Amino acid sequence: MAPRRISVSEASRPVLPRHARLKFDDTRQRWVILAPERVLAPDEIAVEILQLCDGARDVAAIIDALAAKYAAGRAEIGRDVVAMLQDLADKGFLTEARETAP
C-alpha cells in the first residue's frame, strides 16, 4: 500500500511512513532517512523538525516549539517548516498520522 500523500498545513500531524526511518548513520556520521532503495541526508534543522514529527504533534505545535526554542518569529518559522515538510511529503518521506481506533 502506498503512503497517503498529504497537503501540509498547521493542522497536519506528519509522521514518517512505515517504510522510512530516521536514524544516525555511524558510517556517514550524520542523520539519514532510510527508505527502500533511497537514502536522504537532511540538514541539522530538518533533523530537528523530523524528530518532532511523531504523529501526535500537529505542525502548529512543532512551529510553536521551534519559535520558542530559537526566540524567532513564528510566521517566518511557520513558512519554512511547512515548506520543508511539504517537500518531504511530496517525495514520499512523510505521511499523515492515522487516527487510532477506540
Residue pairs with C-beta under 8 A, 6 or more apart in sequence:
3 17
3 18
3 19
3 92
3 95
4 95
4 96
5 89
5 90
5 92
5 95
6 12
6 14
6 89
6 94
6 95
6 96
7 86
7 89
8 14
8 59
8 82
8 85
8 86
8 89
8 94
9 59
9 82
10 58
10 59
10 60
10 63
10 78
10 82
11 58
11 59
11 60
12 58
12 59
12 85
12 96
13 55
13 56
13 57
13 58
13 59
13 96
13 97
14 53
14 55
14 59
14 85
14 89
14 94
14 95
14 96
14 97
15 53
15 54
15 55
15 94
15 95
15 96
15 97
16 22
16 33
16 50
16 53
16 93
16 94
16 95
17 35
17 92
17 93
17 94
17 95
19 35
19 36
20 33
20 34
20 35
20 92
20 93
21 33
21 34
22 31
22 32
22 33
22 47
22 50
22 51
23 31
23 32
23 34
24 30
24 31
24 32
25 31
25 32
28 41
30 41
31 41
31 42
31 47
32 39
32 40
32 41
32 42
33 39
33 40
33 41
33 42
33 50
33 93
35 92
35 93
40 91
40 93
42 50
46 84
46 88
48 66
49 62
49 66
49 81
49 84
49 85
50 88
52 61
52 62
52 65
52 66
53 62
53 85
53 94
55 97
56 97
57 65
59 81
59 82
59 85
62 81
63 74
63 77
63 78
63 81
64 74
66 72
66 77
66 81
67 73
67 74
67 77
67 78
70 77
85 94
88 94
89 95
